[in-house]
């Protein structure tokens, strides 16, 4: 199955994101083959946020397994800087490679949750170019 790189969106336009609030279990496979359990908190076409019991190194390369009703995509991703939470760590990631089939599954799941109103907080429109208020806003 051919692999496609994740498309870059214009700097002013963010990919739609959905809040899954940890309802989707995920499996993280590290480069050394080790597997970790995680929960998916936020998802967009370009990446998302995982809840982990222990944080991963920033820039770690991983393969995610995301069991959705419509299929189980297994894209590769790169981890970003973790943030401490009440139950461990919230750690953002960016997809690095997504197959065409996996991309279609992710699109269907994001669309389904957008229709259900599971959107992440919407940014306040700003005039001019300003840096994001937090790192998560840049995903």
N, CA, C and O atoms as a GROMACS GRO file, in nm:
protein
  556
    1UNK      N    1   0.085  -0.117   0.000
    1UNK     CA    2   0.000   0.000   0.000
    1UNK      C    3   0.089   0.123   0.000
    1UNK      O    4   0.182   0.132   0.081
    2UNK      N    5   0.063   0.217  -0.088
    2UNK     CA    6   0.149   0.335  -0.098
    2UNK      C    7   0.133   0.425   0.023
    2UNK      O    8   0.024   0.441   0.078
    3UNK      N    9   0.246   0.484   0.062
    3UNK     CA   10   0.245   0.576   0.175
    3UNK      C   11   0.245   0.719   0.122
    3UNK      O   12   0.315   0.750   0.026
    4UNK      N   13   0.169   0.803   0.184
    4UNK     CA   14   0.164   0.943   0.145
    4UNK      C   15   0.208   1.028   0.262
    4UNK      O   16   0.177   0.998   0.377
    5UNK      N   17   0.281   1.133   0.233
    5UNK     CA   18   0.317   1.227   0.339
    5UNK      C   19   0.195   1.308   0.376
    5UNK      O   20   0.108   1.331   0.292
    6UNK      N   21   0.189   1.350   0.500
    6UNK     CA   22   0.077   1.431   0.546
    6UNK      C   23   0.084   1.568   0.481
    6UNK      O   24   0.189   1.633   0.487
    7UNK      N   25  -0.024   1.615   0.420
    7UNK     CA   26  -0.020   1.745   0.354
    7UNK      C   27  -0.004   1.859   0.453
    7UNK      O   28  -0.061   1.856   0.563
    8UNK      N   29   0.073   1.959   0.414
    8UNK     CA   30   0.088   2.079   0.496
    8UNK      C   31  -0.024   2.176   0.459
    8UNK      O   32  -0.052   2.196   0.341
    9UNK      N   33  -0.087   2.233   0.557
    9UNK     CA   34  -0.192   2.331   0.533
    9UNK      C   35  -0.132   2.470   0.534
    9UNK      O   36  -0.023   2.491   0.587
   10UNK      N   37  -0.202   2.564   0.476
   10UNK     CA   38  -0.156   2.702   0.479
   10UNK      C   39  -0.134   2.745   0.623
   10UNK      O   40  -0.201   2.696   0.714
   11UNK      N   41  -0.041   2.838   0.643
   11UNK     CA   42  -0.007   2.882   0.778
   11UNK      C   43  -0.127   2.939   0.852
   11UNK      O   44  -0.135   2.928   0.974
   12UNK      N   45  -0.219   3.001   0.781
   12UNK     CA   46  -0.334   3.064   0.847
   12UNK      C   47  -0.450   2.969   0.869
   12UNK      O   48  -0.546   3.003   0.939
   13UNK      N   49  -0.445   2.852   0.811
   13UNK     CA   50  -0.558   2.762   0.817
   13UNK      C   51  -0.520   2.634   0.891
   13UNK      O   52  -0.431   2.561   0.848
   14UNK      N   53  -0.586   2.608   1.002
   14UNK     CA   54  -0.558   2.489   1.080
   14UNK      C   55  -0.649   2.375   1.036
   14UNK      O   56  -0.762   2.397   0.991
   15UNK      N   57  -0.600   2.255   1.050
   15UNK     CA   58  -0.681   2.137   1.021
   15UNK      C   59  -0.790   2.126   1.127
   15UNK      O   60  -0.764   2.154   1.245
   16UNK      N   61  -0.912   2.086   1.088
   16UNK     CA   62  -1.016   2.066   1.189
   16UNK      C   63  -0.971   1.960   1.289
   16UNK      O   64  -0.908   1.861   1.251
   17UNK      N   65  -1.002   1.980   1.415
   17UNK     CA   66  -0.963   1.884   1.517
   17UNK      C   67  -1.083   1.847   1.602
   17UNK      O   68  -1.177   1.925   1.619
   18UNK      N   69  -1.078   1.726   1.655
   18UNK     CA   70  -1.187   1.677   1.739
   18UNK      C   71  -1.132   1.635   1.875
   18UNK      O   72  -1.022   1.581   1.885
   19UNK      N   73  -1.211   1.661   1.978
   19UNK     CA   74  -1.178   1.618   2.114
   19UNK      C   75  -1.238   1.481   2.136
   19UNK      O   76  -1.359   1.463   2.128
   20UNK      N   77  -1.153   1.384   2.163
   20UNK     CA   78  -1.201   1.248   2.190
   20UNK      C   79  -1.197   1.218   2.339
   20UNK      O   80  -1.246   1.113   2.383
   21UNK      N   81  -1.140   1.308   2.417
   21UNK     CA   82  -1.138   1.301   2.563
   21UNK      C   83  -1.090   1.166   2.618
   21UNK      O   84  -1.137   1.120   2.721
   22UNK      N   85  -0.996   1.106   2.547
   22UNK     CA   86  -0.940   0.979   2.595
   22UNK      C   87  -1.029   0.860   2.575
   22UNK      O   88  -1.006   0.755   2.635
   23UNK      N   89  -1.132   0.872   2.490
   23UNK     CA   90  -1.225   0.761   2.471
   23UNK      C   91  -1.174   0.656   2.374
   23UNK      O   92  -1.228   0.546   2.368
   24UNK      N   93  -1.070   0.687   2.298
   24UNK     CA   94  -1.016   0.592   2.201
   24UNK      C   95  -0.882   0.538   2.252
   24UNK      O   96  -0.787   0.615   2.269
   25UNK      N   97  -0.875   0.406   2.278
   25UNK     CA   98  -0.746   0.350   2.318
   25UNK      C   99  -0.651   0.350   2.199
   25UNK      O  100  -0.695   0.339   2.084
   26UNK      N  101  -0.524   0.361   2.225
   26UNK     CA  102  -0.424   0.359   2.119
   26UNK      C  103  -0.306   0.276   2.166
   26UNK      O  104  -0.280   0.264   2.286
   27UNK      N  105  -0.235   0.221   2.070
   27UNK     CA  106  -0.111   0.150   2.101
   27UNK      C  107   0.002   0.223   2.031
   27UNK      O  108  -0.005   0.253   1.912
   28UNK      N  109   0.107   0.252   2.106
   28UNK     CA  110   0.225   0.320   2.054
   28UNK      C  111   0.336   0.216   2.042
   28UNK      O  112   0.370   0.148   2.138
   29UNK      N  113   0.391   0.204   1.921
   29UNK     CA  114   0.506   0.115   1.901
   29UNK      C  115   0.629   0.202   1.881
   29UNK      O  116   0.635   0.284   1.789
   30UNK      N  117   0.728   0.183   1.968
   30UNK     CA  118   0.852   0.258   1.961
   30UNK      C  119   0.945   0.196   1.856
   30UNK      O  120   0.921   0.085   1.809
   31UNK      N  121   1.049   0.268   1.821
   31UNK     CA  122   1.145   0.219   1.721
   31UNK      C  123   1.212   0.090   1.764
   31UNK      O  124   1.251   0.010   1.678
   32UNK      N  125   1.227   0.067   1.896
   32UNK     CA  126   1.289  -0.057   1.944
   32UNK      C  127   1.190  -0.174   1.949
   32UNK      O  128   1.226  -0.283   1.993
   33UNK      N  129   1.064  -0.152   1.906
   33UNK     CA  130   0.964  -0.258   1.903
   33UNK      C  131   0.877  -0.264   2.027
   33UNK      O  132   0.777  -0.335   2.029
   34UNK      N  133   0.913  -0.191   2.131
   34UNK     CA  134   0.835  -0.190   2.255
   34UNK      C  135   0.699  -0.126   2.232
   34UNK      O  136   0.688  -0.030   2.156
   35UNK      N  137   0.594  -0.178   2.297
   35UNK     CA  138   0.458  -0.125   2.284
   35UNK      C  139   0.414  -0.059   2.415
   35UNK      O  140   0.442  -0.110   2.523
   36UNK      N  141   0.345   0.053   2.402
   36UNK     CA  142   0.289   0.124   2.517
   36UNK      C  143   0.141   0.149   2.494
   36UNK      O  144   0.099   0.174   2.381
   37UNK      N  145   0.064   0.140   2.601
   37UNK     CA  146  -0.078   0.174   2.592
   37UNK      C  147  -0.094   0.325   2.607
   37UNK      O  148  -0.021   0.388   2.683
   38UNK      N  149  -0.189   0.381   2.534
   38UNK     CA  150  -0.217   0.524   2.540
   38UNK      C  151  -0.365   0.545   2.514
   38UNK      O  152  -0.438   0.451   2.481
   39UNK      N  153  -0.409   0.670   2.530
   39UNK     CA  154  -0.546   0.707   2.498
   39UNK      C  155  -0.539   0.831   2.410
   39UNK      O  156  -0.458   0.921   2.434
   40UNK      N  157  -0.624   0.835   2.307
   40UNK     CA  158  -0.625   0.946   2.214
   40UNK      C  159  -0.716   1.057   2.266
   40UNK      O  160  -0.836   1.034   2.285
   41UNK      N  161  -0.661   1.175   2.289
   41UNK     CA  162  -0.738   1.287   2.342
   41UNK      C  163  -0.785   1.383   2.235
   41UNK      O  164  -0.896   1.436   2.243
   42UNK      N  165  -0.702   1.405   2.134
   42UNK     CA  166  -0.737   1.499   2.030
   42UNK      C  167  -0.682   1.444   1.898
   42UNK      O  168  -0.576   1.382   1.895
   43UNK      N  169  -0.757   1.468   1.789
   43UNK     CA  170  -0.718   1.416   1.659
   43UNK      C  171  -0.747   1.518   1.551
   43UNK      O  172  -0.852   1.582   1.551
   44UNK      N  173  -0.653   1.532   1.459
   44UNK     CA  174  -0.673   1.611   1.338
   44UNK      C  175  -0.607   1.536   1.224
   44UNK      O  176  -0.544   1.432   1.246
   45UNK      N  177  -0.620   1.587   1.104
   45UNK     CA  178  -0.560   1.524   0.986
   45UNK      C  179  -0.407   1.527   0.995
   45UNK      O  180  -0.340   1.445   0.933
   46UNK      N  181  -0.352   1.620   1.071
   46UNK     CA  182  -0.207   1.636   1.079
   46UNK      C  183  -0.144   1.576   1.204
   46UNK      O  184  -0.022   1.564   1.209
   47UNK      N  185  -0.224   1.539   1.305
   47UNK     CA  186  -0.168   1.484   1.428
   47UNK      C  187  -0.271   1.481   1.539
   47UNK      O  188  -0.390   1.465   1.514
   48UNK      N  189  -0.224   1.496   1.662
   48UNK     CA  190  -0.316   1.493   1.775
   48UNK      C  191  -0.243   1.499   1.907
   48UNK      O  192  -0.129   1.544   1.916
   49UNK      N  193  -0.312   1.452   2.011
   49UNK     CA  194  -0.258   1.450   2.147
   49UNK      C  195  -0.291   1.315   2.209
   49UNK      O  196  -0.405   1.269   2.205
   50UNK      N  197  -0.189   1.252   2.267
   50UNK     CA  198  -0.206   1.124   2.337
   50UNK      C  199  -0.194   1.145   2.487
   50UNK      O  200  -0.121   1.233   2.533
   51UNK      N  201  -0.265   1.063   2.564
   51UNK     CA  202  -0.244   1.056   2.708
   51UNK      C  203  -0.162   0.931   2.735
   51UNK      O  204  -0.201   0.821   2.695
   52UNK      N  205  -0.048   0.948   2.803
   52UNK     CA  206   0.044   0.839   2.832
   52UNK      C  207   0.075   0.838   2.981
   52UNK      O  208   0.071   0.943   3.046
   53UNK      N  209   0.106   0.720   3.036
   53UNK     CA  210   0.144   0.714   3.177
   53UNK      C  211   0.287   0.764   3.198
   53UNK      O  212   0.319   0.817   3.304
   54UNK      N  213   0.372   0.746   3.097
   54UNK     CA  214   0.507   0.802   3.103
   54UNK      C  215   0.533   0.872   2.970
   54UNK      O  216   0.486   0.828   2.866
   55UNK      N  217   0.607   0.980   2.975
   55UNK     CA  218   0.629   1.059   2.853
   55UNK      C  219   0.734   0.995   2.765
   55UNK      O  220   0.818   0.917   2.810
   56UNK      N  221   0.726   1.029   2.638
   56UNK     CA  222   0.825   0.984   2.540
   56UNK      C  223   0.919   1.098   2.508
   56UNK      O  224   0.886   1.215   2.529
   57UNK      N  225   1.034   1.065   2.458
   57UNK     CA  226   1.130   1.169   2.420
   57UNK      C  227   1.071   1.255   2.309
   57UNK      O  228   1.004   1.205   2.218
   58UNK      N  229   1.097   1.383   2.317
   58UNK     CA  230   1.058   1.474   2.210
   58UNK      C  231   1.130   1.429   2.083
   58UNK      O  232   1.248   1.395   2.086
   59UNK      N  233   1.059   1.429   1.971
   59UNK     CA  234   1.106   1.389   1.839
   59UNK      C  235   1.117   1.237   1.822
   59UNK      O  236   1.168   1.190   1.720
   60UNK      N  237   1.069   1.159   1.921
   60UNK     CA  238   1.068   1.013   1.906
   60UNK      C  239   0.979   0.975   1.789
   60UNK      O  240   0.872   1.032   1.770
   61UNK      N  241   1.023   0.879   1.712
   61UNK     CA  242   0.946   0.828   1.598
   61UNK      C  243   0.866   0.707   1.646
   61UNK      O  244   0.921   0.616   1.708
   62UNK      N  245   0.736   0.706   1.617
   62UNK     CA  246   0.649   0.599   1.664
   62UNK      C  247   0.556   0.552   1.552
   62UNK      O  248   0.542   0.618   1.449
   63UNK      N  249   0.495   0.436   1.574
   63UNK     CA  250   0.384   0.388   1.491
   63UNK      C  251   0.265   0.376   1.584
   63UNK      O  252   0.272   0.311   1.688
   64UNK      N  253   0.154   0.438   1.544
   64UNK     CA  254   0.032   0.436   1.623
   64UNK      C  255  -0.065   0.332   1.569
   64UNK      O  256  -0.076   0.315   1.447
   65UNK      N  257  -0.135   0.264   1.657
   65UNK     CA  258  -0.246   0.178   1.617
   65UNK      C  259  -0.370   0.238   1.682
   65UNK      O  260  -0.379   0.246   1.805
   66UNK      N  261  -0.466   0.280   1.598
   66UNK     CA  262  -0.586   0.350   1.644
   66UNK      C  263  -0.710   0.270   1.605
   66UNK      O  264  -0.755   0.280   1.491
   67UNK      N  265  -0.766   0.192   1.697
   67UNK     CA  266  -0.882   0.109   1.662
   67UNK      C  267  -1.013   0.191   1.662
   67UNK      O  268  -1.068   0.221   1.768
   68UNK      N  269  -1.060   0.225   1.543
   68UNK     CA  270  -1.187   0.295   1.527
   68UNK      C  271  -1.290   0.196   1.475
   68UNK      O  272  -1.255   0.087   1.430
   69UNK      N  273  -1.418   0.234   1.482
   69UNK     CA  274  -1.524   0.149   1.428
   69UNK      C  275  -1.507   0.127   1.279
   69UNK      O  276  -1.539   0.019   1.228
   70UNK      N  277  -1.457   0.227   1.206
   70UNK     CA  278  -1.447   0.219   1.061
   70UNK      C  279  -1.316   0.156   1.012
   70UNK      O  280  -1.296   0.144   0.892
   71UNK      N  281  -1.228   0.117   1.103
   71UNK     CA  282  -1.102   0.056   1.066
   71UNK      C  283  -0.993   0.088   1.166
   71UNK      O  284  -1.016   0.162   1.262
   72UNK      N  285  -0.876   0.032   1.144
   72UNK     CA  286  -0.765   0.052   1.237
   72UNK      C  287  -0.643   0.106   1.162
   72UNK      O  288  -0.561   0.028   1.113
   73UNK      N  289  -0.631   0.237   1.154
   73UNK     CA  290  -0.513   0.294   1.088
   73UNK      C  291  -0.388   0.275   1.174
   73UNK      O  292  -0.396   0.271   1.297
   74UNK      N  293  -0.273   0.265   1.107
   74UNK     CA  294  -0.144   0.250   1.176
   74UNK      C  295  -0.042   0.347   1.116
   74UNK      O  296   0.056   0.304   1.056
   75UNK      N  297  -0.066   0.478   1.131
   75UNK     CA  298   0.028   0.577   1.075
   75UNK      C  299   0.154   0.588   1.159
   75UNK      O  300   0.157   0.544   1.274
   76UNK      N  301   0.257   0.648   1.101
   76UNK     CA  302   0.377   0.681   1.178
   76UNK      C  303   0.367   0.827   1.219
   76UNK      O  304   0.300   0.907   1.154
   77UNK      N  305   0.435   0.860   1.328
   77UNK     CA  306   0.425   0.996   1.383
   77UNK      C  307   0.554   1.032   1.455
   77UNK      O  308   0.639   0.947   1.482
   78UNK      N  309   0.565   1.161   1.484
   78UNK     CA  310   0.677   1.214   1.561
   78UNK      C  311   0.619   1.282   1.685
   78UNK      O  312   0.522   1.358   1.675
   79UNK      N  313   0.678   1.254   1.800
   79UNK     CA  314   0.628   1.310   1.925
   79UNK      C  315   0.685   1.449   1.950
   79UNK      O  316   0.796   1.482   1.908
   80UNK      N  317   0.604   1.530   2.018
   80UNK     CA  318   0.645   1.664   2.059
   80UNK      C  319   0.659   1.668   2.211
   80UNK      O  320   0.643   1.566   2.278
   81UNK      N  321   0.689   1.786   2.264
   81UNK     CA  322   0.716   1.803   2.407
   81UNK      C  323   0.593   1.767   2.491
   81UNK      O  324   0.484   1.815   2.463
   82UNK      N  325   0.610   1.683   2.594
   82UNK     CA  326   0.497   1.641   2.680
   82UNK      C  327   0.459   1.746   2.783
   82UNK      O  328   0.539   1.833   2.819
   83UNK      N  329   0.335   1.737   2.828
   83UNK     CA  330   0.284   1.823   2.936
   83UNK      C  331   0.229   1.733   3.046
   83UNK      O  332   0.160   1.635   3.018
   84UNK      N  333   0.259   1.764   3.169
   84UNK     CA  334   0.211   1.686   3.283
   84UNK      C  335   0.061   1.703   3.296
   84UNK      O  336   0.009   1.813   3.278
   85UNK      N  337  -0.010   1.594   3.327
   85UNK     CA  338  -0.155   1.599   3.352
   85UNK      C  339  -0.184   1.524   3.481
   85UNK      O  340  -0.093   1.469   3.543
   86UNK      N  341  -0.309   1.521   3.520
   86UNK     CA  342  -0.346   1.454   3.645
   86UNK      C  343  -0.319   1.304   3.641
   86UNK      O  344  -0.286   1.243   3.743
   87UNK      N  345  -0.334   1.243   3.522
   87UNK     CA  346  -0.318   1.099   3.511
   87UNK      C  347  -0.195   1.056   3.433
   87UNK      O  348  -0.191   0.945   3.380
   88UNK      N  349  -0.096   1.140   3.424
   88UNK     CA  350   0.024   1.106   3.350
   88UNK      C  351   0.071   1.224   3.267
   88UNK      O  352   0.102   1.331   3.320
   89UNK      N  353   0.076   1.204   3.134
   89UNK     CA  354   0.125   1.308   3.044
   89UNK      C  355   0.033   1.321   2.923
   89UNK      O  356  -0.020   1.222   2.872
   90UNK      N  357   0.014   1.443   2.879
   90UNK     CA  358  -0.049   1.470   2.750
   90UNK      C  359   0.064   1.506   2.656
   90UNK      O  360   0.140   1.599   2.682
   91UNK      N  361   0.074   1.432   2.545
   91UNK     CA  362   0.186   1.454   2.455
   91UNK      C  363   0.137   1.466   2.311
   91UNK      O  364   0.078   1.373   2.257
   92UNK      N  365   0.161   1.583   2.250
   92UNK     CA  366   0.122   1.603   2.111
   92UNK      C  367   0.210   1.523   2.016
   92UNK      O  368   0.325   1.490   2.047
   93UNK      N  369   0.154   1.493   1.900
   93UNK     CA  370   0.229   1.424   1.796
   93UNK      C  371   0.186   1.479   1.660
   93UNK      O  372   0.079   1.538   1.645
   94UNK      N  373   0.274   1.458   1.562
   94UNK     CA  374   0.246   1.497   1.423
   94UNK      C  375   0.264   1.374   1.336
   94UNK      O  376   0.366   1.305   1.345
   95UNK      N  377   0.165   1.347   1.251
   95UNK     CA  378   0.178   1.235   1.158
   95UNK      C  379   0.292   1.263   1.061
   95UNK      O  380   0.306   1.375   1.011
   96UNK      N  381   0.373   1.162   1.035
   96UNK     CA  382   0.481   1.174   0.938
   96UNK      C  383   0.451   1.096   0.811
   96UNK      O  384   0.489   1.137   0.702
   97UNK      N  385   0.382   0.982   0.824
   97UNK     CA  386   0.339   0.906   0.707
   97UNK      C  387   0.206   0.840   0.737
   97UNK      O  388   0.185   0.779   0.842
   98UNK      N  389   0.114   0.855   0.640
   98UNK     CA  390  -0.019   0.797   0.651
   98UNK      C  391  -0.051   0.734   0.516
   98UNK      O  392  -0.044   0.802   0.414
   99UNK      N  393  -0.085   0.606   0.516
   99UNK     CA  394  -0.121   0.542   0.389
   99UNK      C  395  -0.252   0.601   0.339
   99UNK      O  396  -0.326   0.664   0.415
  100UNK      N  397  -0.281   0.579   0.212
  100UNK     CA  398  -0.406   0.630   0.156
  100UNK      C  399  -0.527   0.574   0.229
  100UNK      O  400  -0.621   0.647   0.262
  101UNK      N  401  -0.525   0.443   0.255
  101UNK     CA  402  -0.636   0.378   0.326
  101UNK      C  403  -0.651   0.434   0.468
  101UNK      O  404  -0.762   0.463   0.513
  102UNK      N  405  -0.538   0.448   0.537
  102UNK     CA  406  -0.542   0.502   0.673
  102UNK      C  407  -0.591   0.646   0.673
  102UNK      O  408  -0.666   0.686   0.762
  103UNK      N  409  -0.550   0.725   0.573
  103UNK     CA  410  -0.597   0.863   0.561
  103UNK      C  411  -0.748   0.870   0.544
  103UNK      O  412  -0.813   0.959   0.600
  104UNK      N  413  -0.805   0.778   0.469
  104UNK     CA  414  -0.950   0.774   0.450
  104UNK      C  415  -1.022   0.740   0.581
  104UNK      O  416  -1.126   0.797   0.612
  105UNK      N  417  -0.965   0.647   0.657
  105UNK     CA  418  -1.024   0.611   0.786
  105UNK      C  419  -1.019   0.732   0.880
  105UNK      O  420  -1.118   0.763   0.946
  106UNK      N  421  -0.906   0.799   0.887
  106UNK     CA  422  -0.892   0.918   0.973
  106UNK      C  423  -0.991   1.026   0.931
  106UNK      O  424  -1.055   1.089   1.016
  107UNK      N  425  -1.003   1.049   0.800
  107UNK     CA  426  -1.100   1.148   0.750
  107UNK      C  427  -1.242   1.114   0.793
  107UNK      O  428  -1.316   1.201   0.839
  108UNK      N  429  -1.280   0.986   0.779
  108UNK     CA  430  -1.416   0.944   0.819
  108UNK      C  431  -1.439   0.966   0.968
  108UNK      O  432  -1.545   1.015   1.009
  109UNK      N  433  -1.341   0.929   1.050
  109UNK     CA  434  -1.357   0.945   1.195
  109UNK      C  435  -1.364   1.092   1.235
  109UNK      O  436  -1.447   1.129   1.318
  110UNK      N  437  -1.280   1.174   1.176
  110UNK     CA  438  -1.282   1.318   1.207
  110UNK      C  439  -1.416   1.377   1.165
  110UNK      O  440  -1.476   1.453   1.241
  111UNK      N  441  -1.462   1.344   1.045
  111UNK     CA  442  -1.592   1.395   0.996
  111UNK      C  443  -1.706   1.351   1.086
  111UNK      O  444  -1.794   1.430   1.117
  112UNK      N  445  -1.704   1.225   1.128
  112UNK     CA  446  -1.809   1.172   1.216
  112UNK      C  447  -1.814   1.251   1.347
  112UNK      O  448  -1.921   1.290   1.393
  113UNK      N  449  -1.698   1.274   1.406
  113UNK     CA  450  -1.694   1.346   1.534
  113UNK      C  451  -1.726   1.494   1.517
  113UNK      O  452  -1.784   1.555   1.607
  114UNK      N  453  -1.688   1.553   1.404
  114UNK     CA  454  -1.726   1.693   1.378
  114UNK      C  455  -1.877   1.706   1.368
  114UNK      O  456  -1.934   1.804   1.416
  115UNK      N  457  -1.943   1.610   1.304
  115UNK     CA  458  -2.089   1.611   1.293
  115UNK      C  459  -2.154   1.596   1.429
  115UNK      O  460  -2.263   1.648   1.453
  116UNK      N  461  -2.088   1.523   1.520
  116UNK     CA  462  -2.141   1.504   1.655
  116UNK      C  463  -2.108   1.622   1.746
  116UNK      O  464  -2.153   1.628   1.861
  117UNK      N  465  -2.031   1.716   1.695
  117UNK     CA  466  -1.998   1.836   1.773
  117UNK      C  467  -1.883   1.817   1.870
  117UNK      O  468  -1.873   1.893   1.967
  118UNK      N  469  -1.796   1.720   1.848
  118UNK     CA  470  -1.683   1.694   1.937
  118UNK      C  471  -1.561   1.776   1.900
  118UNK      O  472  -1.449   1.725   1.898
  119UNK      N  473  -1.582   1.904   1.871
  119UNK     CA  474  -1.470   1.987   1.827
  119UNK      C  475  -1.388   2.037   1.944
  119UNK      O  476  -1.438   2.051   2.056
  120UNK      N  477  -1.264   2.063   1.916
  120UNK     CA  478  -1.176   2.125   2.016
  120UNK      C  479  -1.212   2.272   2.026
  120UNK      O  480  -1.284   2.325   1.942
  121UNK      N  481  -1.165   2.335   2.129
  121UNK     CA  482  -1.193   2.478   2.148
  121UNK      C  483  -1.151   2.556   2.024
  121UNK      O  484  -1.041   2.536   1.971
  122UNK      N  485  -1.236   2.642   1.979
  122UNK     CA  486  -1.207   2.721   1.859
  122UNK      C  487  -1.120   2.841   1.895
  122UNK      O  488  -1.145   2.908   1.996
  123UNK      N  489  -1.017   2.869   1.813
  123UNK     CA  490  -0.931   2.984   1.843
  123UNK      C  491  -1.005   3.115   1.819
  123UNK      O  492  -1.093   3.124   1.734
  124UNK      N  493  -0.968   3.214   1.895
  124UNK     CA  494  -1.025   3.348   1.878
  124UNK      C  495  -0.960   3.412   1.757
  124UNK      O  496  -0.838   3.413   1.747
  125UNK      N  497  -1.039   3.467   1.663
  125UNK     CA  498  -0.978   3.531   1.547
  125UNK      C  499  -0.890   3.648   1.591
  125UNK      O  500  -0.926   3.724   1.680
  126UNK      N  501  -0.773   3.660   1.526
  126UNK     CA  502  -0.678   3.765   1.561
  126UNK      C  503  -0.643   3.842   1.436
  126UNK      O  504  -0.648   3.790   1.324
  127UNK      N  505  -0.609   3.965   1.454
  127UNK     CA  506  -0.562   4.046   1.344
  127UNK      C  507  -0.412   4.036   1.335
  127UNK      O  508  -0.343   4.035   1.437
  128UNK      N  509  -0.359   4.028   1.214
  128UNK     CA  510  -0.214   4.021   1.196
  128UNK      C  511  -0.161   3.883   1.230
  128UNK      O  512  -0.237   3.794   1.268
  129UNK      N  513  -0.031   3.866   1.217
  129UNK     CA  514   0.032   3.740   1.248
  129UNK      C  515   0.085   3.743   1.389
  129UNK      O  516   0.164   3.830   1.425
  130UNK      N  517   0.041   3.647   1.469
  130UNK     CA  518   0.089   3.635   1.605
  130UNK      C  519   0.122   3.490   1.630
  130UNK      O  520   0.060   3.402   1.571
  131UNK      N  521   0.218   3.462   1.716
  131UNK     CA  522   0.249   3.322   1.747
  131UNK      C  523   0.132   3.260   1.824
  131UNK      O  524   0.057   3.332   1.890
  132UNK      N  525   0.115   3.127   1.816
  132UNK     CA  526   0.008   3.062   1.890
  132UNK      C  527   0.027   3.083   2.040
  132UNK      O  528   0.140   3.095   2.088
  133UNK      N  529  -0.084   3.086   2.113
  133UNK     CA  530  -0.076   3.107   2.257
  133UNK      C  531  -0.020   2.985   2.330
  133UNK      O  532   0.031   2.998   2.441
  134UNK      N  533  -0.031   2.868   2.269
  134UNK     CA  534   0.029   2.749   2.326
  134UNK      C  535   0.078   2.660   2.214
  134UNK      O  536   0.040   2.677   2.098
  135UNK      N  537   0.160   2.564   2.250
  135UNK     CA  538   0.215   2.475   2.149
  135UNK      C  539   0.106   2.394   2.081
  135UNK      O  540   0.115   2.368   1.961
  136UNK      N  541   0.002   2.356   2.154
  136UNK     CA  542  -0.107   2.276   2.095
  136UNK      C  543  -0.179   2.352   1.986
  136UNK      O  544  -0.230   2.290   1.893
  137UNK      N  545  -0.184   2.485   1.994
  137UNK     CA  546  -0.251   2.564   1.891
  137UNK      C  547  -0.178   2.556   1.758
  137UNK      O  548  -0.237   2.585   1.654
  138UNK      N  549  -0.050   2.519   1.760
  138UNK     CA  550   0.027   2.514   1.636
  138UNK      C  551   0.011   2.383   1.562
  138UNK      O  552   0.057   2.372   1.448
  139UNK      N  553  -0.052   2.284   1.623
  139UNK     CA  554  -0.070   2.152   1.556
  139UNK      C  555  -0.175   2.159   1.451
  139UNK      O  556  -0.203   2.059   1.385
   0.00000   0.00000   0.00000
